Amino acid sequence: MEYSINKLSKMSGVTTRTLRYYDEIGLLTPTRVADSGYRIYEQKQVDALQQILFYKELGFALDEIKLLLSAADFDRAQAFENHLQALHERRKQINKLITNVQKSITSMKGETVMLDAEKFEGFKQQLLANNEKQFGEELREKFGEATIECSDAKLKAMSFERYTETKKLQRTKTRSCAR
């Protein structure tokens, strides 16, 4: 099936302006441009747009998405498996934050007691997930799986005070290195 830029825009929720921009940067090129000047998209482009939107949802930059989709070894089925895994991880993180907020509410109402350390559990988990995404493979190669697991366990067990102190030290170190 063929779609004009307007039909694809309405179907996907992506503005026509964005679709034109994707064409301009070579991320999503239409199958053809009609005599009328309308961009025409086919199934291949619809599938590519779906992948683009999944990658964007997961926080990838457009230039990263372009590299992924244009790679000779790009495997659409594997990409979906990776998207699914990442979305499950995100759902777990959101569920932890929801639980944290619910417990905070009941604690504020005096119905339960919430330890200070508990207030930051979801955030520590997010820090671990971000570190894993950004540095996981490199750190595992350099230090090994056991060392990474031990490090993660120490962060999870860290008290609120120690966690705050470590974050403060990290910000100070980052600022001094940036100068």
MOCOR-V263606 format. One record per pair of residues at least 4 apart in sequence whose ideal C-beta (glycine too) atoms are under 8 Angstrom apart, sorted by sequence separation. I is the first residue (numbers start at 1). J is the second residue. D is the distance in Angstrom with one decimal. If there is no record, write none. Layout:
i	j	d
I	J	D
I	J	D
//
This chain:
i	j	d
3	7	4.3
4	8	7.0
5	9	6.1
6	10	6.4
7	11	6.1
8	12	5.8
9	13	7.8
14	18	5.0
15	19	7.1
16	20	6.3
17	21	6.4
18	22	6.4
19	23	6.6
20	24	6.3
21	25	6.4
23	27	7.7
33	37	6.4
34	38	4.6
41	45	4.0
42	46	7.2
43	47	6.2
44	48	6.4
45	49	6.2
46	50	6.7
47	51	6.8
48	52	6.3
49	53	6.4
50	54	6.5
51	55	6.3
52	56	6.2
53	57	6.3
54	58	6.6
56	60	6.4
60	64	4.6
61	65	7.1
62	66	6.3
63	67	6.7
64	68	6.4
65	69	6.1
66	70	6.0
67	71	6.5
70	74	7.3
75	79	6.4
76	80	6.7
77	81	6.7
78	82	6.3
79	83	6.3
80	84	6.2
81	85	6.5
82	86	6.3
83	87	6.1
84	88	6.4
85	89	6.5
86	90	6.3
87	91	6.3
88	92	6.6
89	93	6.5
90	94	6.3
91	95	6.2
92	96	6.6
93	97	6.6
94	98	6.2
95	99	6.3
96	100	6.3
97	101	6.3
98	102	6.2
99	103	6.2
100	104	6.3
101	105	6.5
102	106	6.6
103	107	6.0
104	108	6.3
105	109	6.5
107	111	7.3
114	118	5.2
115	119	7.7
116	120	7.9
117	121	7.5
120	124	5.9
121	125	6.6
122	126	6.5
123	127	6.5
124	128	6.5
125	129	6.4
126	130	6.2
127	131	6.3
128	132	6.2
129	133	6.4
130	134	6.1
131	135	5.6
132	136	4.0
135	139	5.0
136	140	6.2
137	141	6.5
138	142	6.3
139	143	5.6
140	144	6.7
143	147	4.1
144	148	7.2
145	149	6.2
146	150	6.3
147	151	6.3
148	152	6.3
149	153	6.3
150	154	6.5
151	155	6.7
152	156	6.4
153	157	6.3
154	158	6.5
158	162	4.8
159	163	6.7
160	164	6.2
161	165	6.3
162	166	6.2
163	167	6.4
164	168	6.3
165	169	6.4
166	170	6.3
167	171	6.5
168	172	6.4
169	173	6.2
170	174	6.2
171	175	6.3
172	176	6.4
173	177	6.3
174	178	6.3
175	179	7.1
3	8	4.3
9	14	5.9
14	19	5.9
22	27	4.3
23	28	6.2
33	38	7.0
34	39	7.9
41	46	6.3
55	60	4.1
60	65	5.2
69	74	6.0
74	79	7.0
106	111	4.3
107	112	5.3
114	119	6.4
131	136	7.0
140	145	5.8
143	148	6.3
158	163	4.8
8	14	7.5
9	15	6.0
22	28	3.9
23	29	5.6
33	39	5.7
34	40	5.6
56	62	7.7
68	74	6.4
106	112	4.6
107	113	6.4
9	16	4.6
23	30	6.3
33	40	7.0
107	114	3.7
3	11	6.9
32	40	5.1
41	49	7.8
60	68	7.5
106	114	7.9
140	148	5.7
155	163	7.7
158	166	7.2
19	28	6.8
30	39	3.8
31	40	5.5
55	64	7.4
56	65	7.0
103	112	6.5
139	148	5.7
6	16	6.3
9	19	6.1
30	40	5.5
31	41	6.1
55	65	4.5
104	114	6.3
5	16	5.1
8	19	6.4
30	41	5.2
31	42	4.6
68	79	7.6
103	114	5.4
136	148	7.5
31	44	7.3
52	65	5.6
55	68	6.7
5	19	5.4
31	45	6.4
51	65	7.7
5	20	7.3
30	45	6.4
103	118	6.8
104	119	6.8
23	39	6.5
29	45	7.6
28	45	6.0
52	69	7.2
51	69	6.1
100	118	7.4
20	39	7.4
100	119	7.0
19	39	7.1
28	48	5.7
28	49	5.8
48	69	6.2
100	121	6.3
100	122	4.7
99	122	7.7
28	52	6.4
128	152	5.6
5	30	7.4
27	52	6.6
51	76	7.0
54	79	7.6
58	83	6.9
96	121	6.6
97	122	4.3
54	80	8.0
96	122	4.2
22	49	8.0
128	155	6.4
51	79	6.0
55	83	8.0
58	86	5.3
127	155	7.2
128	156	7.6
2	31	7.5
47	76	7.0
54	83	4.7
58	87	7.9
93	122	6.8
96	125	5.7
22	52	7.2
124	155	6.0
125	156	7.9
58	90	8.0
93	125	6.1
124	156	6.1
5	38	6.1
8	41	5.0
93	126	5.8
4	38	5.1
5	39	4.5
12	46	7.9
124	158	7.4
4	39	7.3
11	46	8.0
14	49	6.8
27	62	6.1
4	40	6.4
5	41	7.3
93	129	6.4
3	40	7.2
4	41	7.8
8	45	7.6
12	49	5.8
25	62	6.7
2	40	5.4
3	41	4.7
8	46	7.0
12	50	7.9
27	65	6.7
2	41	7.0
3	42	7.6
14	53	7.3
27	66	5.0
124	163	6.8
2	42	5.7
22	62	8.0
26	66	6.7
89	129	6.4
120	160	5.7
1	42	7.3
8	49	7.1
12	53	7.1
25	66	7.2
119	160	7.0
1	43	6.8
27	69	7.6
117	159	5.7
3	46	6.9
117	160	4.6
120	163	6.2
116	160	4.6
//
